[in-house]
């Protein structure tokens, strides 16, 4: 492991590394509630480090895990920073942040989030999961499966993190935004797809491909890539590439796929070698592909495929990815989908599980730049639902406004496109014994909760 600013001190004997981390310092996370940051904080806490952090006071879904781990969360303030700390800086924060400024005044070590993750990457056999879509679900599945067969640390983009002493594997999510994954040098990388996203940073699809090529060339042993993605097929890399998919030219193939209301089953071949029949309790074609990537990694690490089959059967999913509940007579699904490809995958999964129900999509566009850049693709994917409602666009810390509105997107949607407000979710009360999918990367859960309250109150009145 290459040390950065002497933050983690360890003996070259791998078995002693976790035992002699620097316990005298506090690792202070600026922006600790971020999904990646909260997961990373949990890992360091598991490893015996002293961990604290700061963030906005508004409650977020990552907060509960930090509280349960006994990690103190403070409101942003320069006085939070004291001598003896090592700072882990969230990707959204610059040198003008008051806590970063105070850290510099005190001469403290300041690490970025990717730099800190890279130290963990160097500890063990590491598998990065990258892709424009599907990386969180795939990382969660990979972490679950590997944890069932060997000691495994993991960092998942839903805020979940676990640090295991003397782990054999480290499964982690690698985010392409602003090339944050450029610091990583994993043993393996899974790439689920390449697509144009984050138009506020990437110039075009070629720029995106260049970023993924950079990560691939820093990967040591091998790349596992979805074979039906034309951009992944065109990557120019020096390491072995193992394509997975459903076509004849894929090294790992899923065939005889059967999709039911209980999940999917499929046979897997590596070239002409039959690896077995697998069953997953998940929905949508994308989950078959995610499972195939995990199976391929396990094959090269010589893990018994019978163990992989067993672990695949018990996966419960990750936070905010097709999270399902029932309220009154309605099925409510919460999903992080905020790109057209993700919306298509989520609606496809709902159709598989509920083929006889009406599918209602409630979508919150995320950022003005993404909405205007992918306007037609959003309309096309949302029209796969039976009825569509929109919220106003959720802005970000990087952009507060733009020359587009949710109404502009709604005008392109043939299956509705009506704008609903948080204080008036009553249009959704017209549906009964159906499925409502709340999708978005912003504060769409607030709309979901408002609808659930309406349903619950209505149910109480009727009873």
C-alpha positions as CSV (number, residue, x, y, z in Angstrom):
1,X,0.0,0.0,0.0
2,X,1.4,3.4,-0.9
3,X,0.8,5.8,1.9
4,X,-0.5,9.3,1.3
5,X,0.8,11.9,3.8
6,X,1.5,9.0,6.3
7,X,-2.1,8.7,7.1
8,X,-2.4,4.9,7.7
9,X,0.7,3.4,9.2
10,X,1.3,-0.3,8.8
11,X,3.9,-3.0,8.8
12,X,4.8,-4.7,5.5
13,X,3.4,-7.9,7.0
14,X,-0.1,-8.0,5.7
15,X,-1.4,-9.8,8.8
16,X,-0.4,-6.8,10.9
17,X,-1.8,-4.0,8.8
18,X,-5.2,-3.6,10.4
19,X,-3.7,-4.0,13.9
20,X,-1.3,-1.0,13.7
21,X,-3.4,1.7,12.0
22,X,-2.8,5.1,13.6
23,X,-5.4,5.1,16.4
24,X,-4.2,8.4,17.7
25,X,-5.6,10.5,15.0
26,X,-9.3,11.2,14.2
27,X,-10.3,10.9,10.6
28,X,-12.6,13.8,10.1
29,X,-14.9,13.5,7.0
30,X,-16.0,16.8,5.5
31,X,-19.4,15.9,3.9
32,X,-19.7,12.6,5.8
33,X,-23.4,12.0,4.7
34,X,-22.5,11.6,1.1
35,X,-23.1,8.0,-0.1
36,X,-19.5,7.2,-0.7
37,X,-18.2,9.2,2.2
38,X,-20.5,7.5,4.7
39,X,-19.6,4.1,3.5
40,X,-15.9,4.9,3.7
41,X,-16.3,6.3,7.2
42,X,-18.0,3.0,8.3
43,X,-15.0,1.0,6.9
44,X,-12.4,3.0,8.8
45,X,-14.6,2.8,12.0
46,X,-14.7,-1.0,11.5
47,X,-10.9,-1.0,11.2
48,X,-10.6,0.5,14.7
49,X,-10.0,4.1,13.7
50,X,-11.5,7.2,15.4
51,X,-14.0,8.7,13.0
52,X,-16.1,11.8,13.0
53,X,-17.5,14.2,10.4
54,X,-19.6,17.1,9.4
55,X,-22.4,17.8,6.9
56,X,-25.7,19.6,6.5
57,X,-28.2,19.3,9.3
58,X,-31.0,18.0,7.0
59,X,-31.7,14.3,7.5
60,X,-30.4,12.0,4.8
61,X,-30.9,8.2,4.3
62,X,-27.2,7.5,5.0
63,X,-27.3,9.1,8.4
64,X,-28.8,6.2,10.3
65,X,-25.9,3.9,9.6
66,X,-23.4,6.4,10.8
67,X,-25.4,7.0,14.0
68,X,-25.7,3.3,14.7
69,X,-21.9,3.0,14.3
70,X,-21.4,5.7,17.0
71,X,-19.9,8.2,14.5
72,X,-20.5,11.8,15.6
73,X,-21.9,14.1,12.9
74,X,-21.5,17.9,13.4
75,X,-22.9,20.8,11.4
76,X,-20.3,22.4,9.1
77,X,-18.1,24.8,11.1
78,X,-14.4,25.7,11.0
79,X,-14.1,25.1,14.8
80,X,-14.8,21.4,14.2
81,X,-11.2,21.1,13.0
82,X,-8.5,20.6,15.6
83,X,-4.9,19.4,15.8
84,X,-4.4,15.7,15.6
85,X,-6.9,15.2,12.9
86,X,-6.6,13.8,9.4
87,X,-9.1,15.3,7.0
88,X,-11.0,13.3,4.4
89,X,-12.5,15.8,1.9
90,X,-15.7,15.0,0.1
91,X,-15.6,15.4,-3.7
92,X,-18.1,18.3,-3.6
93,X,-16.0,20.6,-1.4
94,X,-13.2,22.9,-2.4
95,X,-10.4,24.7,-0.7
96,X,-12.7,27.6,0.1
97,X,-14.7,25.5,2.6
98,X,-14.2,26.8,6.1
99,X,-13.2,23.4,7.5
100,X,-10.6,22.9,4.7
101,X,-9.3,26.3,5.3
102,X,-8.9,25.6,9.0
103,X,-7.2,22.3,8.3
104,X,-4.7,24.1,6.1
105,X,-4.0,26.7,8.8
106,X,-3.2,23.9,11.2
107,X,-1.1,22.1,8.7
108,X,-3.2,18.9,8.9
109,X,-3.0,16.1,6.3
110,X,-5.9,16.5,3.8
111,X,-6.9,13.5,1.7
112,X,-9.5,13.4,-1.0
113,X,-12.1,10.7,-1.0
114,X,-10.5,8.8,-3.9
115,X,-7.1,8.9,-2.3
116,X,-8.4,7.4,0.8
117,X,-10.2,4.6,-1.1
118,X,-7.0,3.9,-3.0
119,X,-5.3,3.0,0.2
120,X,-7.9,0.4,0.9
121,X,-7.6,-0.8,-2.7
122,X,-3.9,-1.7,-2.1
123,X,-4.6,-3.8,1.0
124,X,-6.1,-6.9,-0.7
125,X,-7.6,-8.4,-3.9
126,X,-9.7,-5.4,-5.1
127,X,-12.6,-5.3,-7.6
128,X,-13.7,-1.9,-8.8
129,X,-17.2,-1.7,-10.3
130,X,-17.7,1.2,-12.8
131,X,-20.3,2.1,-15.3
132,X,-22.7,4.9,-16.3
133,X,-25.5,2.8,-14.8
134,X,-25.8,-0.2,-12.5
135,X,-22.6,0.1,-10.6
136,X,-24.3,0.4,-7.1
137,X,-26.5,-2.7,-7.7
138,X,-23.6,-4.6,-9.1
139,X,-21.2,-3.6,-6.3
140,X,-23.9,-4.6,-3.7
141,X,-24.4,-8.0,-5.4
142,X,-20.6,-8.6,-5.7
143,X,-20.1,-7.6,-2.0
144,X,-22.9,-9.9,-0.9
145,X,-21.7,-12.9,-2.9
146,X,-18.0,-12.6,-2.0
147,X,-18.8,-11.9,1.7
148,X,-20.6,-15.3,1.8
149,X,-17.5,-17.2,0.6
150,X,-14.5,-15.2,2.0
151,X,-13.7,-12.3,4.3
152,X,-14.7,-9.2,2.2
153,X,-14.6,-5.5,2.8
154,X,-16.9,-3.4,0.7
155,X,-17.8,0.2,-0.2
156,X,-21.2,0.6,-1.9
157,X,-22.7,3.8,-3.4
158,X,-25.8,3.5,-1.3
159,X,-23.9,4.5,1.9
160,X,-23.1,0.9,2.9
161,X,-19.5,0.1,4.0
162,X,-17.8,-2.7,5.9
163,X,-14.2,-3.1,6.9
164,X,-13.1,-6.7,7.6
165,X,-9.7,-7.4,9.2
166,X,-7.5,-9.5,6.9
167,X,-10.1,-9.4,4.2
168,X,-9.4,-11.4,1.0
169,X,-11.4,-9.1,-1.2
170,X,-12.4,-5.5,-1.4
171,X,-15.4,-4.7,-3.6
172,X,-16.0,-1.1,-4.2
173,X,-17.9,1.3,-6.4
174,X,-15.8,3.5,-8.7
175,X,-17.5,6.7,-9.8
176,X,-16.6,8.2,-13.2
177,X,-17.9,11.8,-12.4
178,X,-15.1,14.3,-12.6
179,X,-12.8,11.3,-13.2
180,X,-12.9,10.5,-9.5
181,X,-11.9,6.9,-10.2
182,X,-8.6,8.1,-11.8
183,X,-6.7,7.4,-8.5
184,X,-7.7,3.7,-8.4
185,X,-5.4,0.8,-9.3
186,X,-7.6,-2.3,-8.7
187,X,-6.8,-5.9,-9.4
188,X,-10.0,-6.3,-11.4
189,X,-12.6,-3.9,-12.8
190,X,-16.2,-4.6,-13.8
191,X,-17.6,-2.2,-16.3
192,X,-21.3,-2.5,-16.7
193,X,-21.7,0.0,-19.6
194,X,-20.5,3.4,-21.0
195,X,-23.0,6.1,-21.7
196,X,-23.1,9.9,-21.9
197,X,-24.0,11.4,-18.6
198,X,-22.8,14.3,-16.4
199,X,-22.9,16.8,-19.2
200,X,-21.9,19.5,-16.7
201,X,-18.4,17.8,-16.8
202,X,-17.9,15.5,-19.7
203,X,-17.7,17.2,-23.1
204,X,-19.0,14.2,-25.1
205,X,-19.1,10.4,-25.3
206,X,-15.5,10.4,-26.4
207,X,-14.5,12.2,-23.2
208,X,-16.4,9.6,-21.2
209,X,-14.7,6.7,-23.0
210,X,-11.3,8.3,-22.4
211,X,-12.0,8.3,-18.7
212,X,-13.1,4.6,-18.6
213,X,-10.0,3.7,-20.7
214,X,-7.8,5.4,-18.1
215,X,-9.3,3.3,-15.3
216,X,-9.0,0.1,-17.4
217,X,-5.3,0.8,-18.1
218,X,-4.7,1.2,-14.3
219,X,-6.4,-2.2,-13.6
220,X,-3.8,-4.9,-12.9
221,X,-5.3,-8.3,-13.7
222,X,-8.3,-8.1,-15.9
223,X,-11.4,-6.3,-17.0
224,X,-15.0,-7.7,-17.1
225,X,-17.1,-5.8,-19.5
226,X,-20.6,-6.0,-20.9
227,X,-20.1,-7.4,-24.4
228,X,-23.2,-5.7,-26.0
229,X,-21.9,-2.2,-25.2
230,X,-20.2,-0.8,-28.3
231,X,-18.0,1.6,-26.4
232,X,-16.7,-1.1,-24.1
233,X,-16.0,-3.3,-27.2
234,X,-13.9,-0.5,-28.6
235,X,-11.7,0.1,-25.5
236,X,-8.0,0.0,-26.3
237,X,-6.4,-1.6,-23.2
238,X,-3.3,-3.7,-22.4
239,X,-4.9,-6.1,-19.9
240,X,-7.2,-9.1,-20.6
241,X,-10.8,-8.2,-21.3
242,X,-13.5,-10.8,-20.5
243,X,-16.8,-9.9,-22.1
244,X,-20.0,-11.1,-20.5
245,X,-23.5,-10.9,-22.0
246,X,-26.0,-12.9,-24.0
247,X,-24.4,-13.1,-27.5
248,X,-22.2,-15.8,-29.1
249,X,-19.1,-13.7,-29.1
250,X,-19.2,-13.1,-25.3
251,X,-16.7,-15.2,-23.2
252,X,-19.3,-15.5,-20.4
253,X,-22.8,-16.1,-21.7
254,X,-26.2,-16.2,-20.1
255,X,-28.6,-18.4,-22.2
256,X,-32.0,-20.0,-21.7
257,X,-33.1,-17.0,-19.6
258,X,-36.5,-17.4,-18.0
259,X,-38.1,-14.4,-16.4
260,X,-41.0,-15.0,-13.9
261,X,-42.8,-13.0,-11.2
262,X,-40.4,-14.6,-8.7
263,X,-37.2,-13.7,-10.5
264,X,-35.0,-15.1,-13.2
265,X,-33.2,-18.3,-14.0
266,X,-30.4,-18.8,-16.7
267,X,-27.6,-21.1,-17.8
268,X,-24.1,-19.8,-17.9
269,X,-21.3,-20.8,-20.3
270,X,-17.7,-19.7,-20.5
271,X,-17.0,-20.3,-24.2
272,X,-18.2,-23.9,-24.5
273,X,-17.8,-24.8,-20.8
274,X,-21.1,-25.1,-18.9
275,X,-20.7,-23.5,-15.5
276,X,-24.2,-24.2,-14.2
277,X,-27.8,-23.0,-13.9
278,X,-28.4,-20.0,-11.7
279,X,-31.4,-18.5,-10.1
280,X,-31.8,-14.9,-8.8
281,X,-34.7,-13.4,-6.9
282,X,-34.3,-10.1,-8.9
283,X,-36.1,-8.6,-11.8
284,X,-35.1,-7.1,-15.1
285,X,-32.5,-8.1,-17.7
286,X,-29.9,-5.8,-16.1
287,X,-29.9,-8.0,-13.0
288,X,-29.1,-11.1,-15.1
289,X,-26.1,-9.2,-16.5
290,X,-25.0,-8.0,-13.1
291,X,-25.1,-11.5,-11.8
292,X,-23.1,-12.7,-14.8
293,X,-20.3,-10.2,-14.1
294,X,-20.1,-11.5,-10.5
295,X,-20.0,-15.1,-11.7
296,X,-17.2,-14.2,-14.1
297,X,-15.1,-12.6,-11.3
298,X,-15.7,-15.6,-9.1
299,X,-14.6,-18.0,-11.8
300,X,-11.2,-16.3,-12.2
301,X,-10.7,-16.3,-8.4
302,X,-11.4,-20.0,-8.5
303,X,-14.4,-19.8,-6.1
304,X,-16.7,-22.8,-6.1
305,X,-19.7,-22.0,-8.4
306,X,-22.0,-24.0,-6.1
307,X,-21.2,-21.4,-3.4
308,X,-21.9,-18.6,-5.8
309,X,-25.3,-20.1,-6.7
310,X,-26.3,-20.2,-3.0
311,X,-25.2,-16.6,-2.4
312,X,-27.1,-15.2,-5.4
313,X,-30.3,-16.7,-4.1
314,X,-30.1,-14.7,-0.9
315,X,-29.4,-11.2,-2.2
316,X,-31.9,-8.6,-0.9
317,X,-30.8,-5.6,-3.0
318,X,-29.3,-2.2,-2.0
319,X,-30.8,1.0,-0.7
320,X,-32.9,3.0,-3.1
321,X,-32.6,0.5,-5.9
322,X,-36.0,-1.0,-6.6
323,X,-36.9,-0.8,-2.9
324,X,-40.5,-2.1,-2.7
325,X,-43.2,-1.7,-0.1
326,X,-47.0,-2.0,0.0
327,X,-49.2,0.7,1.4
328,X,-53.0,0.2,1.4
329,X,-53.7,-1.5,-2.0
330,X,-50.7,0.0,-3.8
331,X,-47.2,-1.3,-4.5
332,X,-44.7,1.5,-4.1
333,X,-41.2,1.2,-5.6
334,X,-38.4,3.6,-4.7
335,X,-35.5,3.8,-7.2
336,X,-32.4,6.1,-7.7
337,X,-32.9,6.0,-11.5
338,X,-32.0,9.4,-12.9
339,X,-30.8,8.6,-16.5
340,X,-33.0,7.3,-19.4
341,X,-31.2,3.9,-19.4
342,X,-31.8,3.4,-15.7
343,X,-35.5,4.4,-16.1
344,X,-35.9,1.8,-18.8
345,X,-34.3,-0.9,-16.6
346,X,-36.5,0.0,-13.6
347,X,-39.7,-0.1,-15.6
348,X,-38.6,-3.4,-17.2
349,X,-38.1,-4.9,-13.8
350,X,-41.5,-3.7,-12.6
351,X,-43.2,-5.2,-15.7
352,X,-41.6,-8.5,-15.0
353,X,-42.7,-8.6,-11.4
354,X,-46.1,-7.1,-12.0
355,X,-47.2,-8.0,-15.5
356,X,-50.9,-7.4,-14.9
357,X,-50.8,-4.1,-13.0
358,X,-50.8,-0.5,-14.3
359,X,-47.3,1.0,-13.9
360,X,-47.3,4.7,-12.9
361,X,-43.9,6.5,-13.0
362,X,-43.3,9.6,-10.8
363,X,-40.0,11.1,-12.0
364,X,-37.9,13.9,-10.6
365,X,-35.4,15.2,-13.2
366,X,-32.0,15.7,-11.7
367,X,-30.0,18.7,-12.8
368,X,-30.8,21.1,-15.6
369,X,-27.8,20.2,-17.7
370,X,-28.8,16.5,-17.7
371,X,-32.4,17.2,-18.4
372,X,-31.8,19.4,-21.4
373,X,-29.0,17.2,-22.8
374,X,-31.1,14.0,-22.6
375,X,-34.6,15.4,-23.1
376,X,-35.8,13.1,-25.9
377,X,-34.2,10.0,-24.3
378,X,-36.0,10.8,-21.0
379,X,-39.4,11.1,-22.8
380,X,-38.8,7.8,-24.7
381,X,-37.9,5.9,-21.5
382,X,-40.7,7.3,-19.4
383,X,-43.3,6.5,-22.0
384,X,-42.6,2.8,-21.3
385,X,-44.8,3.3,-18.2
386,X,-48.6,3.4,-18.4
387,X,-48.8,6.9,-16.8
388,X,-46.2,9.5,-16.0
389,X,-46.0,12.3,-13.5
390,X,-43.1,14.7,-13.0
391,X,-41.8,16.9,-10.2
392,X,-39.9,20.1,-10.8
393,X,-36.2,19.7,-11.6
394,X,-34.0,19.0,-8.6
395,X,-31.0,21.3,-8.9
396,X,-27.5,20.5,-7.4
397,X,-24.8,22.3,-5.5
398,X,-23.1,22.8,-8.9
399,X,-26.0,24.4,-10.8
400,X,-29.0,26.2,-9.3
401,X,-30.9,27.0,-12.5
402,X,-31.0,26.4,-16.3
403,X,-32.9,27.1,-19.5
404,X,-35.2,24.2,-19.1
405,X,-38.1,23.1,-16.9
406,X,-40.0,19.9,-16.0
407,X,-42.9,21.3,-18.1
408,X,-40.7,21.2,-21.2
409,X,-40.0,17.5,-20.6
410,X,-43.7,16.9,-19.8
411,X,-44.7,18.3,-23.2
412,X,-42.7,15.4,-24.9
413,X,-44.3,12.6,-22.9
414,X,-47.3,10.9,-24.5
415,X,-48.2,9.0,-21.3
416,X,-49.0,12.1,-19.3
417,X,-46.3,14.4,-18.0
418,X,-48.4,16.3,-15.5
419,X,-46.4,18.2,-12.9
420,X,-47.3,17.3,-9.3
421,X,-46.4,19.3,-6.2
422,X,-45.3,18.1,-2.8
423,X,-48.4,19.6,-1.2
424,X,-50.8,18.1,-3.6
425,X,-50.2,14.4,-4.4
426,X,-53.9,13.7,-4.8
427,X,-53.7,12.8,-8.5
428,X,-52.1,9.6,-7.5
429,X,-55.1,8.6,-5.5
430,X,-57.0,7.9,-8.7
431,X,-55.1,4.5,-8.9
432,X,-56.0,1.3,-7.1
433,X,-54.2,-2.0,-6.9
434,X,-51.4,-0.7,-9.1
435,X,-47.7,0.1,-9.0
436,X,-46.2,3.6,-8.5
437,X,-42.5,4.0,-9.1
438,X,-40.8,7.0,-7.6
439,X,-37.5,7.7,-9.5
440,X,-34.8,10.3,-9.1
441,X,-31.5,11.1,-7.5
442,X,-32.7,14.2,-5.6
443,X,-35.3,14.5,-2.8
444,X,-38.0,12.4,-4.6
445,X,-38.4,10.3,-1.3
446,X,-40.2,13.3,0.1
447,X,-42.9,13.0,-2.6
448,X,-43.1,9.3,-1.9
449,X,-43.6,9.8,1.8
450,X,-46.3,12.4,1.2
451,X,-48.2,10.0,-1.1
452,X,-47.8,7.2,1.5
453,X,-49.3,9.5,4.2
454,X,-52.3,10.3,1.9
455,X,-52.8,6.6,1.3
456,X,-52.6,5.7,5.0
457,X,-55.0,8.5,6.0
458,X,-57.5,7.5,3.3
459,X,-57.3,3.9,4.4
460,X,-58.0,4.9,8.0
461,X,-61.1,6.9,7.0
462,X,-62.5,4.1,4.9
463,X,-62.1,1.7,7.7
